Amino acid sequence: MHRSVADLVGDPEVDVVYVATPHPLHREQALAAIEAGKHVLIEKPIALSAVDATEILAAGRAAGVLVAEAMWTRYLPQADGIRQVLAAGTLGEIDLVRADFGSLVPFDPTSRMFDPALGGGAMLDLGVYIVAFASSIIGPPSTIRSVGTLAPTGVDDSATIALKTDACLPERI
């Protein structure tokens, strides 16, 4: 058993570190593991900002270790089935994906879902699954449009997003 992150990443018997702590700790702990030469699997979100995510990925490349976000939905049997159907061309060319995923969470300003200091917000919690799903089918977005609402704490408590890829026709978005 390890009593600290430093003890864990310093253990020569440890090859891979899974960062599954609260969101605000992901950057610091991932960078510590990378600096120690460990491969890192980081629970979503990989970081609280694009700047932090870029820093983590750049550090992993520089250290020659694998860094990945733990997007478990990519590895479900149905995700593999969808990949096979798409690869076979069964559905033809896909130019529109509609997806919905949500839950009703009662407002509590101290909870992880609504506290900005804890990385709260709908997109970091559930919305990321929809973006990952759509991107797996139509590719990475080149344009993102969104509308939503904010909780009293300032984090997003709902979002509706439209993603456009370079493969999409402009009139579709």
N, C-alpha and C positions, 0 to 999 in steps of 0.2 A: 504494500500500500504506500502511496506517495502522499506526503502531507502538503505539498505545494506544487505549483506549475513548474517551478525551477527544478525540483526534485524529479518530476515526471520527465521533463524534456532532457534532463541530464542523465537519465538512466540508459546505459548502453543496450539494455535488453528491449527497449521500446523502439519500434521502427516507425509506427504511425500514431499520430495523436488525433483523436476525435474531439473537436471543440463543440461542446453542447451546453455551454454556460449561457447566462443571459446575454442578450444582444450587445450591450455596451462593452463586454469583455472580449468579444471575438477578435478584434484587431490585435490587441495586446497579446493575447494568448497564441494566436496563429503566428504572429511574428516571432514570439519566443520559441515556438516549436521549429519554425523554419530556420531561425538562427542556429538552433542546435542540430540542424541537418535532418530533421524528421519530416516525413510526408504528413500532410494535414488534410483532414476532412472536416469541414466547418459547417455546422448546422446553419440553415437559412435564417436570416439573411447573412451572407458571407461577411458583411460589414454594414455599418449604419449610413455610409455615404459612398458614392462612386469614387471619390478620392481615396478613401480607406481601402476599398476593394482593389483598386488599381495598385496601391502600395503593397498589399498582400500578394497579389499575383506577380508583380515585378520581383518581389523578394523571393518568391518560390522559384521563379525562372532563374534568377541569379544564383540561387543555392542549388539548383538542379534537383529540386524535390517536387513531387506531385502536390498540387493544391487544388482542392475541389470543394464545391458547395454541396452539401448533403441534400440534394433534391431527390428524395426517395421516390417520388411519383414517376420519375423517368424509368424506374426499374420494375414497375408493376407488370404483371403478365399482360394486361390490356394495353399498356404502352408498347410492348413488343408486338402485339397483334396489330396495332395501328401502324407501326413502322413497316411491318410486312405488307399490309394492304396498300400503303402508300408506295412502297418500293415496287410492288407488282403492277402499279398503275390501274388498279381495279376501279378507283373512283375518278380517274381522269385527272386533269389539272385542278388543283385546289387553289381557289383565289379568295375564299372567305371562310373564316373560322368564327363561330359564335360560341362563347362559353360563359358560364356563370358559376360562381362559387361564393358562398357567404354564410354567415351565421349572425344571429342576434346576440350581442354581448351587452348585458346591462352596464351602464356607465358607472365606473369607479375610478376616480382620478388617481388613485394609488396603484392600480393594477398595471401589469405589464402592457396590456392592450392600449391603455390611455395615457400613460406617463411618458412624455417625450424623452426624459432622461434614461428610460429603459428601452427606448427604441420602439415605442408604441405606434400603432397605426394599422389601418386595414391593409394597405399594400404590402407592408413588410410581413404581415402575418399570413393572410390568405391570398391576397391579390397576386403575389408572386407566383403562385401555382398556375393561375390563368395565363400570365405572361409566358411562363416556361412552356406550358402546353401549346399555346398558339405558336410560339417561336419554333417549337419542335416540328411543326407542320408547315408553316409558311416562311420560316427563316427569321433571322434577327430583325427587329423593327428599325426602319430608317426614320420614321415619324411616329410620334406618340401624341395623342390628344386625350385630354382627360377633363372630367368635371367630377365634383364630389362635394362632400360636406365635411366640416371640421367639428371635432368634439370641443367642449369648453376648454380643454387643456391645449388645444392647438394642433393635435394630431388628426390625421384623416380618419374619419369613422365610416366613410363610404366613398367609393370611387367607381366611376364608369369610364372605361378607357377604350380607345380605338388605336390599334397598331397598324401601321402601313409598312410593308416591306417594299424593296425595290421591285419585287416581282408583282406587286399588286397594281391594279389600274387606279389612277388618281381619283376617278369618280366613285370608287368603292368606299372611300373614307370620308 
